[in-house]
Amino acid sequence: PASGTASTADAMGKVETEASARDDLAAVYRMCHKLGLNEGVCNHMSVLVPGTSDRFLVAPYGLLWSEVTPESLVLVDPKGRVVGDGAVDTSAFEIHSAMHAVNPEKNVAVLHTHMPYTTALCVIQNDTLPNKERIAMCCQNALRFWNDISYDEIFRGWVLDPEEGLRLAAGLKEKRVGLQKHHGVFICAPTLAQAFDDLYYLEQAAKVQVLAMSTGAPLALVDEDVCKSVKEAFDSERENFARQHLDARKRELSRDDKTLKWLAQPKAKGGYDQSEGDRSPEKVLPGVF
């Protein structure tokens, strides 16, 4: 179905419906394609159907991410049955069903990519990295993920059975980010906006780190107390920042493709109105950029 009667509220109290979830997920697919964060017709991203804890939306295998629309997404139930046109590959089902199930309140959205800079850090011997961490706390964007990354040093190839899906999911019961050696990236978040925001800024942090490492000079790490304070400040506004980011990207996609139609009513421009008379202090975002 393109829309449903079930709904739920996101972290900011906005009511989510199946239609709005489809819009956001299609936008994330398309934007990740535009940013070069995907590979061919592979990798996969999903979101729980609002009001459920075991049914998720995902793009059917075989579509370029630039081809995904809200209507083309398929619904997958706990037994792997697909509602919609197309099929879902085994790895997508085993990974996403397990990651949603391990903590459905936190893992509403699950994104898996092999995006280049972050994946490049997954193929380096970790004992050559500061603190053996693949994402070093060396730039401001990295501090968003302080103490929130699960590192999996085991790689068994394609995820084709429930046991491996559950093993991967265990590391993401509480953490937001998973990096698997030789493989790639997993992002889990309570909203699609947060998951996309995390994916985008994780790749930005990885890009800066890879470029810095290419100089041959040692990385300069941020003091742990600063890491902690920046992370706390960011977490307090995480959904606000993320929602405005995704809404801005959806406007960008609408400008790029006039044929793209959203199922739900589009949101007005985010942030505060910059016209005169709307400069109240509570509408100014805190400076954590």
Secondary structure as GFF3:
##gff-version 3
##sequence-region A 1 289
A	DSSP	beta_strand	7	9	.	.	.	ID=ss1
A	DSSP	beta_strand	15	17	.	.	.	ID=ss2
A	DSSP	alpha_helix	18	34	.	.	.	ID=ss3
A	DSSP	beta_strand	44	48	.	.	.	ID=ss4
A	DSSP	beta_strand	56	58	.	.	.	ID=ss5
A	DSSP	three_ten_helix	65	67	.	.	.	ID=ss6
A	DSSP	beta_strand	74	76	.	.	.	ID=ss7
A	DSSP	beta_strand	82	83	.	.	.	ID=ss8
A	DSSP	alpha_helix	90	102	.	.	.	ID=ss9
A	DSSP	beta_strand	109	113	.	.	.	ID=ss10
A	DSSP	alpha_helix	116	121	.	.	.	ID=ss11
A	DSSP	three_ten_helix	126	128	.	.	.	ID=ss12
A	DSSP	three_ten_helix	130	132	.	.	.	ID=ss13
A	DSSP	three_ten_helix	140	145	.	.	.	ID=ss14
A	DSSP	beta_strand	149	152	.	.	.	ID=ss15
A	DSSP	alpha_helix	162	170	.	.	.	ID=ss16
A	DSSP	beta_strand	177	180	.	.	.	ID=ss17
A	DSSP	beta_strand	184	189	.	.	.	ID=ss18
A	DSSP	alpha_helix	192	213	.	.	.	ID=ss19
A	DSSP	alpha_helix	224	236	.	.	.	ID=ss20
A	DSSP	alpha_helix	238	256	.	.	.	ID=ss21
A	DSSP	three_ten_helix	281	283	.	.	.	ID=ss22
###
